[in-house]
Amino acid sequence: FQTFQNVGEEKNFVFLSKKIEPSSVLETAPLFDGLKKELAWNKFSGPTFTESYCWPAVARGYDVVVISHQGNDPLLYIPPVLTLLQLESNYQALPNMSGVSLILCPGCKKAQSVFDLLKKYRKGCRHLHPMLIILGQNKEAASQVEIQGREVVVTTPYNLLRLLEHNTWLLCRLCHLVLDEVEVLFSDTSEQVFTILDCYRKATAQAWGNLPHQIIAVGTQWNKHITPLIKEFMNDPYIVITVVEEAAIFGNVQQVVQPCMNSSRTAELLKILDFTQRNLQKVLVCTDSVAEERVTFHFVMQALKSNSIVSLKKHKESKCNAKCVLQRWRKMHSSGTPAVLVLADDCLQPLGITDATCVIHFSFPSPGVFRQRLQCMTDNFCTVLKDSAVDQECTKAKSVILLTENSSCHAPRILHCLKHAEAEIPEELCDSTARVLESEENEKISRPLCAYLKTFGICRNRTACPDRHKINLSIDMAQNFADEIIETPEHVTILPLFIAHATNYFGRIVKKQKDQYTVLAKEMIDYFKVPGHRISVNTVEKSVFYGLCEGAIYHRVQVVETPAKDEENLCKVTVKYIDEGRTSQVNSDQLLHLPAKFQSLPPQAVEIIVCRVKPIDNEVEWNPEVTDYINHKIKGKLHHAKVVHTLGKTVWVDPMVGITSLPMMKIWINEYNIRSEILSTGLGTDNPEHVAEIQKLCRQMPVLDHAENLEHLEVKKMFLDVFLGDVVQTKEAEDSTVHQQKSCHPQIKWFQDNVTVTLKVQILRAADSKCEFSKEKVVFSAYSEGRLYVADLELYQSIIVEKSICVIKDTEAVILLVKEEKGAWCKLLKNKNAHVSLDFEHWEESEDERPFTVG
């Protein structure tokens, strides 16, 4: 094995199992000439650093494993594989002298993107006919697949296994097997992948003539299953790793986390540096500053002096230059003396050390610095594939992180690192991670509820998901209408108008008798028929309602985004159709002034989710074929449904059936069941836990006090009267409701500098506003659209009352508080408030500052 790092001016890192001469220029790359021209025609900017190393190995037909940040890019393997397929001499034993390449992808969406790339670049090849295979669970579909004459097949593990039940001979012609995003394949479908590999191995033993057989695995992370892949199924592969952390895992670097208090870091460090066994270690103690390096070196030097162990130090301000330190470092090792070098991070690159046996992270590193520190041990990365995480015989290098209370916010990243390396995990780290993840989830409280959670009952990656996974009373309950209040919860009539995907729609709940929206729509058509009533809007404002004409229909829309104007003083604005749920971009001059009488009826669009069905094969998204089929079948048609749960304007239904009217007999008949229709495609499967998971989610919502319960019940009743009630509210009833209801708390975002704190109160067209300031308190109140909003805020620190002001704008109120003492506030309020959050668009916090409390 050989390692190379800091290659070229870009300081790239590469870890190689065999020496490879990189091919960094497209003109001289080992690719088919026609393919080079096609890449150049499409303005391909590569080859990239990773491609320059992996293309030559793949193009020569070797087995290859590539781990890179670019490991999810199909262009790592597509150009050299297509080049191989142009060499007919390799496949003379096959019919038509054409080999078959099989690309296994971790999901249908990735398979589709790979297939699209193959179609894009096949123009630069001779006789290339790629094929995408996505099969449902219907056996007839698999038996009808015809692969004859297809040189490249793209599919997923589940789909391939279904195909092999009917076409076992496919693998006999297979010459090149590609595992795309190998870490995801092994993480989600390891059993299926190894089944395919076993079948491939048996097929190659029975293959015709002397055919080439190649396995290519590309990914972004090392995976424990790659080891048996290499040992059992590959033939002396080329291994290319351009990510230091992944090379460290491959090299069996022992990752250790030592929890301790920040005040006891030095004592913990001295325990680690106990050389009682005299094992000739070369230790780097890494700090993030010169001051910290000096203090650390002092204690290290005193502790090691009695053991005759030499300690060195290096930082940018030290008199001894890098060359001098490096010579002494190497001299100590050759003389058989243990060595300890304490250095600041800014000296890592100038020294270029690669032979350390242990790195101690005295200060917590950023991801970039962590990579630099690990690179100091590359000479001691193990070059033998380990059989297990406890294989200590080939462990030569160690990385030790001191985890203190000051670095606990990084606990999830450290836990992920230890799990990935299959290292021992301290209990304290799990506890810290749980607290951090809970805090991060709380920071998402103003985000929409996760779509995957609503649609399937589970979100597979909550940490990376940007949306929240718990109930926010101010968002979800404010518009909620509960099952027990619905007059006939067993049956509602639904009109789906926008199909997001196979089980998620937006539309209206249609009342059985006089539907208020039907009346409103007719009145709008009659009103805008008069030319003088079609008044275009000069100034478009965000969040305001307008009218929009589409053919003979007039819609109510709300502006959700207003970009800058173009040269003709026009702009494209994003609007939401508030009675249908869809969004679209329109020209600003298409928007019409909407009279107040057409704004009184609340937005009618509701979200509809069909329960107990999900995509097959653990896919996270529906196959577009299913969505297109359902869209064609249900859009704009009336359906009967049973409501099993509601939350805000989201309704979960089971079942939902299409209905057909028989006017002569004055009856409706059920034509189809949507869930059954999805299952019949073979691309959907049962999801029995769906409803239970939604109910479990809602049981975890905070308990409301009595006054809040009364408020939410009143709002629920108002919402129901609009959507499901049979009695039209009179003006007197509306006025009575407004006077009786309890005040609401507005949403507030805040940011600060050393002198002031700015609060942005989100309230539309505030009327009768008041803002009262005291030394440690602010009380804001105003009416908006008939409702009273009040924010009573007890501040964490004192302000100067005379200099603090409140300015009312069209869509918000801006409150400027002047601090009594200059400096940063660690939080705004004494007590946490779910309606108050940081305004990250204006926050100017440095990376080294600790996070602030939201409320």
N, C-alpha and C positions, 0 to 999 in steps of 0.2 A: 504494500500500500504506500501511497505517497500523498503528501498534503502540500497544497500551494495556497498561499493567502496574500492579500494585498497585491493583487495582480493589476499592473497598469496604474494609470493616474487616478482611476476612480476608486482605488483601494477596495476592490471587490474581493470576496472570499470564495474559495472553492476547495472542496475536499474530494479527492479522487482515489478510486481503488486502483486504477492503472493510469499510466501517463497518456494523456491525449493532447495532441497539438490542436489548439483551438482554431476555428475558422471564423474570423470576425468580420469578413467582408463578403457581401452577397455574391459578388462576381466570381469569387474563388471558392464559394461554399460547395460541398459535394452534393449538389442537387441537379436534377434534370434541367437542361437549358430552357425548355419551354416553361417550366415551372418558375425559374428565375425571372423570366420576362413577365410572367403573370404577376408575380409578387411585386416587381418593380412598377408594373402598370397600376397596381392597387396601392402604390405609395407606401409599401412596406418599409419600415425604418430599420429593421434588424439586419443581421441577427443580433439578438441581445446577448449579454454576457453568458447567460445559461445556455442559450441556443448554440452559441459558438463552441461549447464543449459537448453538448449532447447530440447535435446533428451529425458530426462525423461518426460517432459510435453507432447511431441508429442506421445511418446510410450504408454502413459496412455490414449490416446484418447481425450485429452482436445483440445479446440480451442487455438491457439497460434499465437502471433504476435512477430516476432523477427526482431530487427533492429541492424545491426552490420556491421563493415567494411567487414566482411566475408559474408554479406547478399546476394551476388550473387553466392555463392557456393551451388550447389544442395545437397551436403552431409550434409547440415544442417537438411534436412528433409527426404532424401531418405532412410537411414538405419532404422529410427524408423517407417516410413510408411510401408516399406516392412515387418518389424517385425509384425505390426498390421495385415497385410494381411495373415500372417501364422496362425492366430488364427481363425480357422474355426467356433468355437462356437459363434463368433460375428456375423456371417452371415448366420445363419441357416434358416432364413426366405427367403433367396435368392436361386434361382436355382443353383445347383452345390455347394451351400454353399461358394461362392466366392464373396467378395466385389469388388467394382470398385473404383479406385483412379483416379482422373483427375488432371493433372498438367498443369496449364495455364502459358505459357511463353510469354515474350514480343516480340518475333520474331522467325522466322523459324530457324535462326542460333542457338539461345539458345535452342530451342526445340530439335534440332538435338543433341546438346551436352548432354542434359539431357537424351535423349533416349539412347545414347551411354553408359552413365554411368549405366543405368538400365540393359542394355544387359551385361555389364561387371560384375555386382554384382548379377544377377539373378541365377548364379550357386550356391549361398549360400542359395537359397530359394526353397521351394517346389512349383511346378506348377505355375511358374510366366511367363506370356506371355505379355510383354509390346508392345504397338502399338503407332507409330507416325502417326499423321493425318495432312497432308498438302494438302489442296484442292485448286484448282483453282476456277474461277468463273463459270465454266461449271457445270450446275445443275446435269448432268448425273453422274459426278464423286462422288458427295455427296450421291446420291441415291444408289450407288454401294458399299459403305463402310459397312463392316461387323465387328461388335465389339463383337459378341458373343464369350465368352471364353477368353476375354482380361481383365486382372486384373488391368492394369495400362495404361491409355491413356494420351499421351503427345500431346499438340496442342497449338494454339494461340487463342485469343478471336475471331478474324474474322473467322477463320476456324471452331471453335466450333459453332458459330451462323449459319454458312452455313450448318453444319452437323445437327443441331437441327431442321432445316426446314424439314428434312426427317426422323430424328430419335429422336422424342421428348421423347421417353421412356428411353433414355440413363440416364437422370438425376434421374429417379426413382430408379435405382440401385446404384446411386452414394453415397458412404459413406465418402470419403475423398477428399476434394477440396483444392488444393495447388495453391497459387498465388505466382509465382516465380518472384523475382525482382518487388515487389508490387508497389514501387514508380514509376517505368517505366510503368507498366501496367496502373496505374491511371493517369500518366502524358500524355500518348499517346492514351489510349483507355478507358477512364473512363466510357463513355456512354455504351460501349459494355460490360465492366466488370460488371457494375451494372445491366444491362439487364440479364446477365447470373446468377448473384446472386438472382435476383427476380425469375427467372425460377427455380433455385435450391430450394429456399424457398417454392415455390408452390409444387414442386415435393416431397419434404420431408413430406409435409402434407398428401400426398397421398401414401407414401411409404408403402411397404409390411412389416408387423410385426414390431418388435422392433429393428430396425437397428441403428447402430452407425452413427452419422453425425458429421463430423469434418471439420473445416476450418483452414487452416494454411497459414499465410502470412509472407513471409520473404523478406527483402530488406536491402539496405544500408542507406536509409534516411527515415525519417518520412514524411508522405504526408497528406495533409488536408483531403483527402478522406478516410484515415484509420479510422478517428473518426466515420463517419456513418457506415463504415464496422463493427466496433466493436459494436456500439450501436444497429444497426438494424439487423445484420445477425449472430453475434457471441453470444455464451452463456458463459458469465463470463470468458473471455479468460485469459490465462497467457500471460503477456507482459514482454518480455526480451529485454532490450536495453543495449548494451555494448559500445555505443558511447556517450560521454558526451554531445556534441553539440545537438545530436538528443534527448537525455533525457531532455535537457533544453527546446527544442521546445515542446515536449510532456508535460513537467512540466509548460508550459506557462510562461517561463521567459521572461520578457519584454526586448527586445533588442533595445537600443537607440544609435544613432550616433550623436555626437555633433560636427559639423565642427567649427574649430577655427584656428587662427594663432598659430604657435609654441611659439611665444613670449607671447601670452596671455593665455596659458594653465592654469597657476595658477589661474588667475582671473576667468576663466570658471569653474575651479574646485570648487572654493569657492562659486559660484552661485549654483552649484549642491548640495553643502553641507549646504544649507540654511534650518535649522530645525525649521522653524517658526511654523509648524504644530505639532511639538513635537511628531512625530509618532514612536519613539523608534526604529529607524533604527540601524542596525549593519553594518557599511560600511567598506569595504576594499578598500584602494587606492593602486593599484599595480604599481610598477616601475620596470625598468629592470636593475638598477644599484644602488650601495650604495650611490654614490654621488648624484644622482637624488633623492633618498629616503630622504637624509638629508635635501636638499633644500625644497622639498615638505613638509616634516614634520614641518619645521620651520614656513612656511606660514600657514599651517593648524592649528597648535597649537595657533598662534597669533589670527587667525580669530575665533576660537571656544572658546577661553578662556572666552570671555565676556558672552557667552551663557551657561557657566558651563557644557560644553560637554567635556567628557574625550577623549583625543587622545593618541594613543600609536604608537610606531614605532618598527620595527624589521628588522634587517639585520644580516648577518653572523658576522660582526665585532662588533655588539652591545654587551654590558656587560650582559644585561638581557637575560637569556636563554629561550628556547622555552616554557618550562613548566611554567615558571613564567608569560610570556606574555599570555599564554593560560588561566591561572587561572584568571588573571585580566580581560581578555576579557569576560569570562563567568560570573564573579562576577558583572561586570557592567550591563550586560543584566538582571540578576536576581534582581538587585536593581532598575530596571526601568529607567536606565540612557542610553541615546543614546551613541553609541561608534563609534570611527573612528580609524582604524588601518592602518597606512602607512607602507608598507613592500616591500622589494625587492623580486623578483620572486624566488630566490634561497631558500627562507624561506617558501614557500607555502607548500611543502611536509613535512618538519619537524613539522610544526604546526598542520597540518591535520584539519584545520577548515572546518566545513560543515554547519554552521548555520548562515552565513552572509545573510543579506537581499539585499545588493547591492554591486556590484563590479564595481569600476571605473578604467578603463584601462588608467592610466595617460600616460604610454608609450605604443606604439603599440605592441601587442603580436604576437609572431610566433604561428602557429597552435597548437603546443604542449603546449606552455605556456597558450594559450587561454583556452584549455581544463582544465588545472590545476586550472586556476582562476575560471572557471565556477563550478568546483567541490566544491569550498568553499561555495556554496549556495544550495547543494543538499537537505538539510533538509527542505528547503523552496520551492522546486519544487512542483507545484500544483498536487494534486492526483486525481483531478476530470477532466474528459475529457471535454475540452472546446467546445462550439458550434460554436464559431467564434473567429477571431483574436482580436476583440474588447471586448471580455468577460473579463472585468477588475475585476470582483468580485473574481476570483480565481487567480489573479496575486499577488504573494507574493514576488517575486524576480525580480531584475532589473540588467541589464548589460549595462554599459555606456562606449562607446568608444569615446575618443577625437581624431578626425580626423584632422590632421594638414597637411600643405603642404609637410612636410617631409615623411608622410606616404601615400601620394596620390597614390603611385605605387601599394598599396594594395587595391585600391578602388574596382576593380572587385570582389575580394574575399568578401569584406564587403557587397557589393550590393547583391551578391548571398546569403549571410547569412541573410540579412534583408528580401529579397524576400521569402526565405525559411521559415522564421518565420512569414511572413505576417505582418511585422512591417512597420512603417512609414518611407519613404525614402526621405531624404533631397535632394533638387534639386542640391546642390553643389556636392553631391556624384555621381549623374548621369552624371554630366559634367566631373568630374574627371575620371570616369570609361570610358567614351567615348574617352578621351584623351589617357588613358593608353592602351586601346584596339587598338587604331589607331597606337600607338607607337609599340605595340607588333606585329601588322600586318606588319609594316614597317621592323621589324627585320627579318621577314620571306621572305624578298624580293628575296633572292637568292635560296629559296626553289622551287621545282616544283609547277606548278599551280595545285590546288586541283582537284583530280580526280573526286570527287562527283560533283563539280561545273561544270566541263566539261561534265560529262556524263548525269547529270540530271538537270543542270541549277541552282542548289542550294546546299549549304552545311548546314546541320542542326545544326552543332555545331562548329562554326568558332573559338570559343575561345580555345577549346581543340584540334582542327585540327592542325597538325604540318606544313601543307603546306600553301602557300599563296593564297589570294583570290583577287588579283589585278594584272594588267598587269605590267610586268617588260620588258621595251623596249629592254634591252641588251640581254635578253633570248628569248623573244617571237617574237620581231619584226626582229631580226637579220636574221631569216630564213623564214620570212613570205612571202607568195605569195597570193596576193589579188585577189578577184573574178574578178575585172574589168580588170586585166591583163591576166586572163586566156582566151585563144583564143576561147574555146567553153565551157563556164562555165556550160552550161546545161547538158553536158555529159562528164564523165570521165570513164575510164575502171579501175576497182580496182581488185587486186588479194589479198584477205586476207590470211595470212600465219600463224598468231598466234592469237588465240581467247582468250583474257583476260577474257571477260564475254559476256553475251548475246548481248550487244550493243557496245562493245569496242574491236576493233581489231587492229592488226598491219599487214602491208603488203606493197604492191607497187602499185603505179599508173602506169599503162602500157600504153605506147604511141601507138597511132593507127598505125603508120607506123613502121619505124625501131627503135626498143626499145634498148637503149644503154646497159641496164643491160643484156639482152639476149645475146648480142654480147660479153660482158665482161665474162659472165658465161661460154660460149663456149671456149673463149680464155684461161680461167683459167684451164678448163678440159684438153685442148690440152697441155698446158704448164706443168702441174703436172703429165701428163702421162709419161714424161721422168723421170726415177728414179733419175737421178742426180739433178733434180730440186726440189725434195722433201727434203729440208734442215730443220732439226729440230732446234728449237731455244734453245740455251744454257741458256741465261739469259732472263727471262720474265720481261717486263717493263709495268707498268700501262699506260693506254691510247694509247698504240701503236697498230697498225693494224697487224694482222697475218692471215695466211691461216689455214683452218681446214677442214679435209676430213671426210665426213659422207657418207659411201657407195660409190656411183659413183659421188657424188656431192661435189664440193669444195666451202666453204663459206668464206666470209671475216668477221673476228671477231675483236672486240676491247676488250682488257683486262680492266675490271672495278675494279677488286679486286685481290690482290696477297697475300694470307696468308703465314705463315711461312712454311718452308719445313719440311717434315717428316723424319723419320729415313733413308729412302732409297734415300734421297735427291730429292724426287719428291714432288709435291704439287698440290692440286686442285686449279685451278684458275677460277674465275667467268668471263665469257666472254659474250659480247653482239653481236648478229648476226646483223650487221649494215644494212643489206639489208632485214631483216625480222622483226626485232624489239624484238625478244625473247632473254632471257638470260639463261645461263646454266653453270654448272660446268664441267670442263674437266681437264684431266691430263696435266700438263705443257709440257710433252714430245710429246703431240699430235699436238702442235702448230707448224706451218711451217713458214719459212721466206716468206714474201709477197713482191715481187718486186714492185718498185715504180710505174711501168706502170699500175698495178692493183689497186693502191691507188688513182689515179687521179680522178676517178668518185666518186662524193660525196656519202655518205650513202643514200641508196634508201628507207629505211623503213619510212613509215608515219603512224601516228595514225589515225584511222578511227572511227568515232562515229556516230551511227545511231540515228536520232533525234525523238522526240515526242513520246517516249514510256518509261515507268518506271515500276518497280515491283508493284504489288498490295499491298494493306493493309499498305501503307506507309513504307514498308520494305526498308532498305538502300542498300541491296545487292540482286542480282538476285538469284533465286532458282537454285541450281546446275543442276537440270533437264533441265531447259531452256537453260542454257549455253551448256550443253552436246548436246542437240538437235541441237542448232545453229552451234556448232563446227562441228558436223557430216555433217551438210547440206552444209556449205559454205566454209570450209577450202580448200584452193588450187584451188578454182573454180573462173572463171572470173565473174565479176558483172558489170553492168552499174549503175551509180549513178549520181545524181544531187548534186553539191556542193552548200550548202547554206551559209557556212562560213568557213574561214580558219584562223589559228593563229599558227605561227611557222610551225612545221611539223604535226599539228593536223588539220584534215579535218572533218567538220560536213556535213553529207549527208542526203538527204531526197527527194526522196526515194532511196533505194539501192535494186536492183533487180537482181536475178540470171538469167543468160542467157544461152541458148543452141543454138549451131550452127547447121544449116541444110546445109551441104556442097553442096549437089546436087542443092539446090536452091540459094546458096550463100547469105543466110540471117541468122540473129540471132533472136530468139524469147525469150520473157520474160517468165521465168518458175515460179518464185515466187517473192513476195515482203517480205523482211526480217521483216519489222515492222508488217506486217499482220500475218506472221508466228508466231511471238512472241505473238501477241494478241490472236491468235487461241489456244494457250496452256492454256488460262485462267489464267495464272500467270503474265500477263502484262496488263497495262492499259494506257490510253491516257495521255500524258504529254504536253498539248498545249502551255505552257509558256516556253518550253525549249529553242527554238531558240531566242525568244525575250530576255531571260535572258542573253544568250551568247552575243548578240548584245549590250545589255545594259552594260555588263562588258567591252566590247571593246571600247565603247564610253567614258568610264571613264579614258582611258589611257592618260598620260601627253601629252601636245601639243609639237610637235617637232619643232625646229627651221628649217630654210630653208636648211642649210647645212646637218643637220641630216636627213631631208626628202629625200634629194638627195641620201644620203648614203643608206638608207633603201630601196629606190626604186631600186637602182642598185643591191643590194643583192637579192631583190625579183625577179628581172629579171633573175639573174644568177640561182636562184633556179628553176624558171619556165622553163628555157631552159633545165635544166637537166631532170625534171619530165614530162613536158607537151608539150614542144616545138617540132616542126616538123623539125627544122633545127639543124644539129649537129654543135656545135661551133668549129671553127678552132683554131689552136694554136695561130695564130696572133690575133684573137679576144680575147682569154684568156689573152695574154700578155697586150693587150691594156686596158682591164678592170682593171687588176692589177695596172697599172700605173695611171689610171684615178681616182680610188676610193679613198675616204677620209680615213684617219687613223682611227683605232678602239681603244677603251679604254679597256685595259685588266681588268679582275677581280682581286681584291687585298684583301687579308685578313691580319689583323694586330693584334699584341699583344705587351705587354710592361712589363718591370720591372722598378725599381726605376732609373736605369741608362740608359737603351736603349729602343728603339722602333724597332720592327722587322716587316718588310713588306714582304709578300710572294706574288709575282706577278705570276699569273697562266698563263704561256705561254710555249708552246711546242717547244723544240729545237730552242731556240732563236738564231738569226744570226744578225750580225752588231749591237750589242747592245751598247747603251750608257746610262750612268747615271750621271747626272750633279747635284752637290750639292751646295746649297747656304744656308745662315743662316736660312731662313724661307721657303725654297722651295726645292723640289726634282723633276727633270724631267727625266723620264725613257723612252727609245724608243728602239724598236727592231723589226726585221722581223720574222715572223713565218708562214711557209707554204704559202709564197707569199704575205702575208698581213702585213702592217705596223701597229704596235701597239704603242700608245703614252699615257703616264700617266703624266700629269702636275699637281703636288700636292702642294698646298699652305698650309704649316703646321700651326698648331694652336700655337705652341711655337717654340723656337729657338733650333738649334742643333750645334754641333761642327763639322764643315765641314771636317777638316783634319782627324778626327777619323772615319768618316762614310764610309761604304764600300758597294759594290754590288757584289754578287757572282752569276754567271750563272750556273744553273743545267739543267738536261735534260728536266724536266717537269715544271720548275719554275725558277724565279729569286728571290734571297733572298737579301733584302736591310736592312742593319743594321744601324740605326741612333743613334748616341750618344747624349744624352740630354745635353744642356748647363747647366741646373740646375736640380739636382736630385729631384725625386718625381713623383707622378702619374699625367699623363695628363688626363683631363676629356673627351677629344676627340682628334682625330688625325688632322683633317683639320679645317680650318676656315669656309669653306662652305661645306654643305652636298654634298656627291657624291654617287650616287646609285651604283657605281661599287666597292665601298670600304665598307668592313664589318669587324666586330670583328671575330677573329679566336678563337672560344670558346673551341677548343681542347687544346689550350695552355694557355687559360686565367686562372688566379689564383686569382679571385676576391672573397673576403669573403662575407658572406651573409649580413653583416651589411653595406657594401659599397653600395653607391647609384649607379644605373646603368649608364654606360657610353654611350655617343652618338656614333652611329655606324660609321659615316663618319668623 
